[in-house]
Amino acid sequence: MRAALLLFILFFIGITYSSAGINAALHGVNTYRKLFLILIFTPFLREKRHQHWAIYAFFIGCFILLGTSCISAWKVFPSYSLPANTLSSHITHSIFMAFFAFWLAVNFKVNCHLIRAAYGILFCLVVYNIFFVVNGRSGYVLFLSLMTFFFYHYFDRKKFMTGILVMGFLLLSTFFFANKFSERLMATKHNISSYRQDGNNKTSIGQRLDFAKTSMALFMKRPFGGYGTGSFKKEYEKMSRQMQTYKTDNPHNEYLSIAVQLGLMGLLMFIYLLAVQWKYAKTLKGQMVLAQGFVLTMAIGSLMNSMLLDSGEGHFFAYFTAVLFANIISQKANSAKIEV
């Protein structure tokens, strides 16, 4: 909790030297207000039953999202057309579905009898949605990462290797049967090759590579304090003109977004925040694996998306930080001995 608050304070300090001016700086702080929401959510989540209700509330929402997505994909109501990602962008949808699948897998492992079968069926439906319905590459990467962690946590070395091999076989099979999945993979390969050969930045991967290259150039010019809160758009636009790269106000990488604005101190604080959460996730009874999966989702997802900057993902972070670590935050407030 302290780490999240300190990161938010750094964004406030960044207002004082922002190269973008006061209005852009204040807008930048407002964008990262989700960090402050942790303080607001926590008092309502100190009891175990409230934490459980909050967790189930989120995943009931994911179930509704899954249902509307499948109904749209299957054209159950032909006269009423919705995109497959229905209630959110395909990126946010795929991230939530990957985390939903992980939660279902954990519950399938720890439960038994009929409830276990229900979790298993839902898990298969979510996997179908990720690979056959919604073309979110973030979801592919996060699902595979979370399932690898799942195998690592619950199985011994032999079973872990077996699980990885089975997952690899199923992934290969999916490539041949899921058109959206195979098309996205082939497009990714082509986009990377095209970018390397002739610098083509008109594709989604080419644009992301441009974002990373330009953002890194900005960071290297001012590595310690960055350019200040809300400065990314202005500074990136100037650098992109010099480097002739694709323009953006979002690098689709939280590490780079923070590094450009707050420099090394902001970047290290964000990494420290995730590290502290991982540390205290190990102390949670009953929710340890879910908490570790949540931290992995943020850490890996931030390599591909701006997980704090973006609205859906940022509120996801604030919500689950409060839900999963509410007891630790409360203990910290009472005794000043535990830090999150």
GUVO-109534 format. One record per residue (C-alpha): residue number from 0; residue in one letter; x, y, z. Coordinates in steps of 0.001 Angstrom, whole numbers, plus 500000, padded with zeros to 6 digits. Layout:
BEGIN
+-----+------+--------+--------+--------+
! pos ! code !      X !      Y !      Z !
+-----+------+--------+--------+--------+
! NUM !    A !      X !      Y !      Z !
...
+-----+------+--------+--------+--------+
//
This chain:
BEGIN
+-----+------+--------+--------+--------+
! pos ! code !      X !      Y !      Z !
+-----+------+--------+--------+--------+
!   0 !    M ! 500000 ! 500000 ! 500000 !
!   1 !    R ! 502762 ! 502416 ! 500919 !
!   2 !    A ! 504489 ! 501689 ! 497604 !
!   3 !    A ! 501304 ! 502501 ! 495651 !
!   4 !    L ! 500864 ! 505730 ! 497602 !
!   5 !    L ! 504506 ! 506676 ! 497079 !
!   6 !    L ! 504155 ! 506115 ! 493337 !
!   7 !    F ! 501087 ! 508362 ! 493329 !
!   8 !    I ! 503040 ! 510994 ! 495278 !
!   9 !    L ! 505807 ! 510830 ! 492668 !
!  10 !    F ! 503222 ! 511666 ! 490024 !
!  11 !    F ! 502223 ! 514680 ! 492133 !
!  12 !    I ! 505857 ! 515761 ! 492450 !
!  13 !    G ! 506178 ! 515317 ! 488685 !
!  14 !    I ! 503700 ! 518176 ! 488226 !
!  15 !    T ! 506323 ! 520644 ! 489467 !
!  16 !    Y ! 508738 ! 520020 ! 486599 !
!  17 !    S ! 506467 ! 518710 ! 483859 !
!  18 !    S ! 507517 ! 519917 ! 480422 !
!  19 !    A ! 503908 ! 519726 ! 479250 !
!  20 !    G ! 502513 ! 522493 ! 481425 !
!  21 !    I ! 500157 ! 522508 ! 484388 !
!  22 !    N ! 496974 ! 521420 ! 482574 !
!  23 !    A ! 498568 ! 518375 ! 480967 !
!  24 !    A ! 500296 ! 517517 ! 484259 !
!  25 !    L ! 497034 ! 517654 ! 486212 !
!  26 !    H ! 495385 ! 515510 ! 483555 !
!  27 !    G ! 498241 ! 513043 ! 483939 !
!  28 !    V ! 497755 ! 512825 ! 487717 !
!  29 !    N ! 494038 ! 512326 ! 487188 !
!  30 !    T ! 494799 ! 509438 ! 484826 !
!  31 !    Y ! 496721 ! 507670 ! 487607 !
!  32 !    R ! 494112 ! 508399 ! 490280 !
!  33 !    K ! 493399 ! 504641 ! 490379 !
!  34 !    L ! 496349 ! 504354 ! 492759 !
!  35 !    F ! 494481 ! 506551 ! 495236 !
!  36 !    L ! 491310 ! 504475 ! 494844 !
!  37 !    I ! 493066 ! 501692 ! 496761 !
!  38 !    L ! 492710 ! 503839 ! 499901 !
!  39 !    I ! 488995 ! 504311 ! 499224 !
!  40 !    F ! 488245 ! 500627 ! 498528 !
!  41 !    T ! 490201 ! 499177 ! 501449 !
!  42 !    P ! 487931 ! 500157 ! 504410 !
!  43 !    F ! 485046 ! 498247 ! 502809 !
!  44 !    L ! 487055 ! 495053 ! 502344 !
!  45 !    R ! 488542 ! 494319 ! 505744 !
!  46 !    E ! 486278 ! 491352 ! 506451 !
!  47 !    K ! 486915 ! 488030 ! 504740 !
!  48 !    R ! 483317 ! 487695 ! 503583 !
!  49 !    H ! 483452 ! 491098 ! 501908 !
!  50 !    Q ! 486664 ! 490124 ! 500145 !
!  51 !    H ! 485062 ! 486908 ! 498892 !
!  52 !    W ! 481982 ! 488809 ! 497713 !
!  53 !    A ! 484185 ! 491288 ! 495867 !
!  54 !    I ! 486158 ! 488509 ! 494160 !
!  55 !    Y ! 482992 ! 486705 ! 493096 !
!  56 !    A ! 481441 ! 489984 ! 491943 !
!  57 !    F ! 484331 ! 490568 ! 489548 !
!  58 !    F ! 484217 ! 487055 ! 488155 !
!  59 !    I ! 480427 ! 487166 ! 487805 !
!  60 !    G ! 481077 ! 490237 ! 485668 !
!  61 !    C ! 483611 ! 488219 ! 483672 !
!  62 !    F ! 480994 ! 485480 ! 483260 !
!  63 !    I ! 478522 ! 488020 ! 481881 !
!  64 !    L ! 481238 ! 489367 ! 479571 !
!  65 !    L ! 481967 ! 485816 ! 478419 !
!  66 !    G ! 478279 ! 485107 ! 477837 !
!  67 !    T ! 477621 ! 488243 ! 475797 !
!  68 !    S ! 480787 ! 487597 ! 473774 !
!  69 !    C ! 479774 ! 484028 ! 472929 !
!  70 !    I ! 476186 ! 485031 ! 472170 !
!  71 !    S ! 477533 ! 487630 ! 469748 !
!  72 !    A ! 480002 ! 485199 ! 468153 !
!  73 !    W ! 477365 ! 482483 ! 467752 !
!  74 !    K ! 474855 ! 485022 ! 466381 !
!  75 !    V ! 472127 ! 483880 ! 468759 !
!  76 !    F ! 470275 ! 487107 ! 467986 !
!  77 !    P ! 471070 ! 487803 ! 464302 !
!  78 !    S ! 469185 ! 491086 ! 464229 !
!  79 !    Y ! 471173 ! 492455 ! 467181 !
!  80 !    S ! 474843 ! 492538 ! 466318 !
!  81 !    L ! 477643 ! 493170 ! 468839 !
!  82 !    P ! 481414 ! 492861 ! 468521 !
!  83 !    A ! 482907 ! 489723 ! 470080 !
!  84 !    N ! 484554 ! 491791 ! 472813 !
!  85 !    T ! 481149 ! 493419 ! 473525 !
!  86 !    L ! 481676 ! 495461 ! 476703 !
!  87 !    S ! 485328 ! 496498 ! 476330 !
!  88 !    S ! 488261 ! 496672 ! 473928 !
!  89 !    H ! 489530 ! 493344 ! 472663 !
!  90 !    I ! 492731 ! 493898 ! 474663 !
!  91 !    T ! 490949 ! 494489 ! 477977 !
!  92 !    H ! 488543 ! 491650 ! 477226 !
!  93 !    S ! 491342 ! 489176 ! 476565 !
!  94 !    I ! 493240 ! 490230 ! 479726 !
!  95 !    F ! 490171 ! 489744 ! 481904 !
!  96 !    M ! 489405 ! 486403 ! 480256 !
!  97 !    A ! 492967 ! 485148 ! 480848 !
!  98 !    F ! 492717 ! 486048 ! 484545 !
!  99 !    F ! 489234 ! 484508 ! 484696 !
! 100 !    A ! 490596 ! 481279 ! 483196 !
! 101 !    F ! 493364 ! 481209 ! 485816 !
! 102 !    W ! 490861 ! 481637 ! 488658 !
! 103 !    L ! 488711 ! 478848 ! 487220 !
! 104 !    A ! 491745 ! 476545 ! 486922 !
! 105 !    V ! 492678 ! 477189 ! 490561 !
! 106 !    N ! 489139 ! 476460 ! 491727 !
! 107 !    F ! 488990 ! 473333 ! 489583 !
! 108 !    K ! 492141 ! 472106 ! 491333 !
! 109 !    V ! 491046 ! 472794 ! 494903 !
! 110 !    N ! 487364 ! 471767 ! 494642 !
! 111 !    C ! 485711 ! 468416 ! 494031 !
! 112 !    H ! 482567 ! 466697 ! 492732 !
! 113 !    L ! 479936 ! 468670 ! 490793 !
! 114 !    I ! 481308 ! 472135 ! 491527 !
! 115 !    R ! 484648 ! 471027 ! 490095 !
! 116 !    A ! 482944 ! 469934 ! 486887 !
! 117 !    A ! 481248 ! 473343 ! 486626 !
! 118 !    Y ! 484592 ! 475115 ! 486951 !
! 119 !    G ! 486090 ! 472787 ! 484335 !
! 120 !    I ! 483333 ! 473423 ! 481809 !
! 121 !    L ! 483562 ! 477172 ! 482322 !
! 122 !    F ! 487349 ! 477018 ! 481956 !
! 123 !    C ! 487001 ! 475300 ! 478560 !
! 124 !    L ! 484486 ! 477923 ! 477462 !
! 125 !    V ! 486814 ! 480769 ! 478482 !
! 126 !    V ! 489748 ! 479170 ! 476641 !
! 127 !    Y ! 487509 ! 478835 ! 473575 !
! 128 !    N ! 486635 ! 482532 ! 473882 !
! 129 !    I ! 490282 ! 483600 ! 474163 !
! 130 !    F ! 491578 ! 481611 ! 471185 !
! 131 !    F ! 488559 ! 481207 ! 468891 !
! 132 !    V ! 486439 ! 484313 ! 469428 !
! 133 !    V ! 488475 ! 487354 ! 470514 !
! 134 !    N ! 491784 ! 488117 ! 468796 !
! 135 !    G ! 493659 ! 489642 ! 471733 !
! 136 !    R ! 497355 ! 488777 ! 471712 !
! 137 !    S ! 497674 ! 490053 ! 475277 !
! 138 !    G ! 495210 ! 487373 ! 476298 !
! 139 !    Y ! 497236 ! 484663 ! 474554 !
! 140 !    V ! 500451 ! 485639 ! 476337 !
! 141 !    L ! 498840 ! 486093 ! 479742 !
! 142 !    F ! 496867 ! 482856 ! 479550 !
! 143 !    L ! 499957 ! 480826 ! 478675 !
! 144 !    S ! 502019 ! 482589 ! 481354 !
! 145 !    L ! 499405 ! 482086 ! 484068 !
! 146 !    M ! 498865 ! 478440 ! 483161 !
! 147 !    T ! 502621 ! 477840 ! 483253 !
! 148 !    F ! 502649 ! 479297 ! 486776 !
! 149 !    F ! 499626 ! 477153 ! 487656 !
! 150 !    F ! 501458 ! 473966 ! 486616 !
! 151 !    Y ! 504602 ! 475106 ! 488425 !
! 152 !    H ! 502759 ! 475793 ! 491675 !
! 153 !    Y ! 500543 ! 472726 ! 491898 !
! 154 !    F ! 502602 ! 469940 ! 490325 !
! 155 !    D ! 505967 ! 468328 ! 490837 !
! 156 !    R ! 508676 ! 468555 ! 488195 !
! 157 !    K ! 507504 ! 465528 ! 486202 !
! 158 !    K ! 503864 ! 466594 ! 486131 !
! 159 !    F ! 504909 ! 470178 ! 485385 !
! 160 !    M ! 506814 ! 469073 ! 482283 !
! 161 !    T ! 503875 ! 466869 ! 481263 !
! 162 !    G ! 501505 ! 469796 ! 481646 !
! 163 !    I ! 503734 ! 472045 ! 479545 !
! 164 !    L ! 503960 ! 469411 ! 476800 !
! 165 !    V ! 500184 ! 468907 ! 476794 !
! 166 !    M ! 499637 ! 472661 ! 476672 !
! 167 !    G ! 502123 ! 472923 ! 473784 !
! 168 !    F ! 500317 ! 470161 ! 471884 !
! 169 !    L ! 496928 ! 471806 ! 472440 !
! 170 !    L ! 498378 ! 475161 ! 471371 !
! 171 !    L ! 499689 ! 473622 ! 468166 !
! 172 !    S ! 496297 ! 472018 ! 467515 !
! 173 !    T ! 494603 ! 475349 ! 468158 !
! 174 !    F ! 496833 ! 476963 ! 465552 !
! 175 !    F ! 495360 ! 474672 ! 462886 !
! 176 !    F ! 491732 ! 474893 ! 464011 !
! 177 !    A ! 491326 ! 478453 ! 465330 !
! 178 !    N ! 491411 ! 480869 ! 462412 !
! 179 !    K ! 491636 ! 484011 ! 464532 !
! 180 !    F ! 494515 ! 482633 ! 466592 !
! 181 !    S ! 496527 ! 481443 ! 463582 !
! 182 !    E ! 495845 ! 484658 ! 461667 !
! 183 !    R ! 497053 ! 486771 ! 464587 !
! 184 !    L ! 500224 ! 484701 ! 464980 !
! 185 !    M ! 501022 ! 484815 ! 461274 !
! 186 !    A ! 500287 ! 488540 ! 461183 !
! 187 !    T ! 502622 ! 489043 ! 464146 !
! 188 !    K ! 505417 ! 487165 ! 462394 !
! 189 !    H ! 504872 ! 489114 ! 459165 !
! 190 !    N ! 504701 ! 492463 ! 461000 !
! 191 !    I ! 507980 ! 491851 ! 462813 !
! 192 !    S ! 509724 ! 490759 ! 459607 !
! 193 !    S ! 508356 ! 493751 ! 457732 !
! 194 !    Y ! 509521 ! 496130 ! 460458 !
! 195 !    R ! 513024 ! 494657 ! 460523 !
! 196 !    Q ! 513433 ! 494675 ! 456752 !
! 197 !    D ! 512019 ! 498049 ! 455745 !
! 198 !    G ! 510880 ! 499738 ! 458952 !
! 199 !    N ! 507182 ! 499304 ! 458173 !
! 200 !    N ! 505341 ! 500929 ! 461088 !
! 201 !    K ! 501869 ! 500817 ! 459585 !
! 202 !    T ! 501036 ! 497526 ! 461312 !
! 203 !    S ! 500022 ! 497074 ! 464965 !
! 204 !    I ! 503314 ! 495350 ! 465842 !
! 205 !    G ! 505302 ! 497885 ! 463830 !
! 206 !    Q ! 503633 ! 500694 ! 465740 !
! 207 !    R ! 504380 ! 499056 ! 469096 !
! 208 !    L ! 508028 ! 498590 ! 468128 !
! 209 !    D ! 508144 ! 502267 ! 467163 !
! 210 !    F ! 506576 ! 503196 ! 470507 !
! 211 !    A ! 509222 ! 501194 ! 472371 !
! 212 !    K ! 512146 ! 502560 ! 470346 !
! 213 !    T ! 511068 ! 506185 ! 470669 !
! 214 !    S ! 510173 ! 505860 ! 474351 !
! 215 !    M ! 513551 ! 504310 ! 475113 !
! 216 !    A ! 515272 ! 507188 ! 473315 !
! 217 !    L ! 513348 ! 509655 ! 475486 !
! 218 !    F ! 514213 ! 507751 ! 478646 !
! 219 !    M ! 517920 ! 507658 ! 477776 !
! 220 !    K ! 517958 ! 511437 ! 477269 !
! 221 !    R ! 516576 ! 512078 ! 480750 !
! 222 !    P ! 516864 ! 508841 ! 482747 !
! 223 !    F ! 516691 ! 509992 ! 486376 !
! 224 !    G ! 513650 ! 512240 ! 486782 !
! 225 !    G ! 511994 ! 511981 ! 483386 !
! 226 !    Y ! 510043 ! 514840 ! 481815 !
! 227 !    G ! 507363 ! 515142 ! 484489 !
! 228 !    T ! 503779 ! 513999 ! 484907 !
! 229 !    G ! 501624 ! 514180 ! 481770 !
! 230 !    S ! 504618 ! 514927 ! 479558 !
! 231 !    F ! 504606 ! 511748 ! 477502 !
! 232 !    K ! 502465 ! 512976 ! 474596 !
! 233 !    K ! 504369 ! 516255 ! 474091 !
! 234 !    E ! 507858 ! 514774 ! 474403 !
! 235 !    Y ! 507024 ! 511732 ! 472310 !
! 236 !    E ! 505639 ! 513910 ! 469528 !
! 237 !    K ! 508890 ! 515906 ! 469359 !
! 238 !    M ! 511062 ! 512797 ! 469406 !
! 239 !    S ! 508920 ! 510973 ! 466851 !
! 240 !    R ! 509427 ! 513840 ! 464409 !
! 241 !    Q ! 513182 ! 513518 ! 464809 !
! 242 !    M ! 513184 ! 509722 ! 464521 !
! 243 !    Q ! 510348 ! 509598 ! 461974 !
! 244 !    T ! 508421 ! 507068 ! 464025 !
! 245 !    Y ! 504707 ! 506507 ! 464548 !
! 246 !    K ! 503039 ! 509043 ! 466859 !
! 247 !    T ! 501113 ! 508103 ! 469995 !
! 248 !    D ! 500110 ! 509307 ! 473454 !
! 249 !    N ! 500274 ! 505771 ! 474874 !
! 250 !    P ! 503341 ! 503528 ! 474469 !
! 251 !    H ! 501344 ! 500378 ! 475302 !
! 252 !    N ! 503960 ! 499586 ! 477927 !
! 253 !    E ! 503507 ! 500746 ! 481531 !
! 254 !    Y ! 507196 ! 500512 ! 482338 !
! 255 !    L ! 508070 ! 502882 ! 479487 !
! 256 !    S ! 505141 ! 505201 ! 480210 !
! 257 !    I ! 506306 ! 505698 ! 483794 !
! 258 !    A ! 510006 ! 505820 ! 482837 !
! 259 !    V ! 509468 ! 508689 ! 480385 !
! 260 !    Q ! 507386 ! 510694 ! 482857 !
! 261 !    L ! 509156 ! 509971 ! 486162 !
! 262 !    G ! 512471 ! 508508 ! 485096 !
! 263 !    L ! 514302 ! 505767 ! 486906 !
! 264 !    M ! 512857 ! 506637 ! 490309 !
! 265 !    G ! 509297 ! 506160 ! 489054 !
! 266 !    L ! 510169 ! 502990 ! 487180 !
! 267 !    L ! 511883 ! 501458 ! 490213 !
! 268 !    M ! 508952 ! 502425 ! 492439 !
! 269 !    F ! 506514 ! 500645 ! 490120 !
! 270 !    I ! 508720 ! 497532 ! 490071 !
! 271 !    Y ! 509050 ! 497771 ! 493863 !
! 272 !    L ! 505263 ! 497950 ! 494169 !
! 273 !    L ! 504868 ! 494708 ! 492209 !
! 274 !    A ! 507689 ! 493057 ! 494179 !
! 275 !    V ! 506098 ! 493966 ! 497519 !
! 276 !    Q ! 502757 ! 492635 ! 496356 !
! 277 !    W ! 504404 ! 489377 ! 495301 !
! 278 !    K ! 506103 ! 489130 ! 498708 !
! 279 !    Y ! 502905 ! 489600 ! 500674 !
! 280 !    A ! 500866 ! 487428 ! 498313 !
! 281 !    K ! 502802 ! 484504 ! 499795 !
! 282 !    T ! 501414 ! 485314 ! 503243 !
! 283 !    L ! 497753 ! 485200 ! 502224 !
! 284 !    K ! 495766 ! 482192 ! 503405 !
! 285 !    G ! 493335 ! 480868 ! 500824 !
! 286 !    Q ! 494085 ! 483517 ! 498194 !
! 287 !    M ! 497853 ! 483156 ! 497778 !
! 288 !    V ! 497771 ! 481650 ! 494286 !
! 289 !    L ! 495152 ! 484117 ! 493028 !
! 290 !    A ! 497183 ! 487029 ! 494417 !
! 291 !    Q ! 500364 ! 485775 ! 492769 !
! 292 !    G ! 498467 ! 485334 ! 489509 !
! 293 !    F ! 497211 ! 488901 ! 489821 !
! 294 !    V ! 500754 ! 490254 ! 490280 !
! 295 !    L ! 501967 ! 488217 ! 487296 !
! 296 !    T ! 499085 ! 489580 ! 485223 !
! 297 !    M ! 500149 ! 493134 ! 486029 !
! 298 !    A ! 503891 ! 492510 ! 485620 !
! 299 !    I ! 503621 ! 490665 ! 482290 !
! 300 !    G ! 500670 ! 492680 ! 481020 !
! 301 !    S ! 502599 ! 495919 ! 481580 !
! 302 !    L ! 505156 ! 494783 ! 478992 !
! 303 !    M ! 502424 ! 494834 ! 476330 !
! 304 !    N ! 499997 ! 497462 ! 477626 !
! 305 !    S ! 499869 ! 500491 ! 479904 !
! 306 !    M ! 498186 ! 498617 ! 482742 !
! 307 !    L ! 497894 ! 501613 ! 485076 !
! 308 !    L ! 497333 ! 504283 ! 482455 !
! 309 !    D ! 494508 ! 502443 ! 480683 !
! 310 !    S ! 491139 ! 502789 ! 482385 !
! 311 !    G ! 489895 ! 499202 ! 482584 !
! 312 !    E ! 493235 ! 497660 ! 483502 !
! 313 !    G ! 494090 ! 500470 ! 485937 !
! 314 !    H ! 490844 ! 500058 ! 487860 !
! 315 !    F ! 491394 ! 496290 ! 487789 !
! 316 !    F ! 494728 ! 496886 ! 489535 !
! 317 !    A ! 493252 ! 499172 ! 492188 !
! 318 !    Y ! 490296 ! 496872 ! 492801 !
! 319 !    F ! 492265 ! 493667 ! 493277 !
! 320 !    T ! 495033 ! 495366 ! 495247 !
! 321 !    A ! 492391 ! 496451 ! 497762 !
! 322 !    V ! 490506 ! 493132 ! 497656 !
! 323 !    L ! 493502 ! 490838 ! 498037 !
! 324 !    F ! 495664 ! 492953 ! 500343 !
! 325 !    A ! 493011 ! 494696 ! 502457 !
! 326 !    N ! 493975 ! 492846 ! 505628 !
! 327 !    I ! 497647 ! 493677 ! 505192 !
! 328 !    I ! 496796 ! 497306 ! 504465 !
! 329 !    S ! 494641 ! 497437 ! 507609 !
! 330 !    Q ! 497408 ! 495884 ! 509707 !
! 331 !    K ! 499823 ! 498455 ! 508276 !
! 332 !    A ! 497508 ! 501285 ! 509201 !
! 333 !    N ! 497073 ! 499941 ! 512731 !
! 334 !    S ! 500566 ! 498825 ! 513607 !
! 335 !    A ! 502880 ! 500516 ! 511046 !
! 336 !    K ! 504762 ! 497214 ! 510823 !
! 337 !    I ! 503601 ! 495774 ! 507513 !
! 338 !    E ! 504145 ! 497508 ! 504189 !
! 339 !    V ! 502259 ! 496937 ! 500927 !
+-----+------+--------+--------+--------+
//
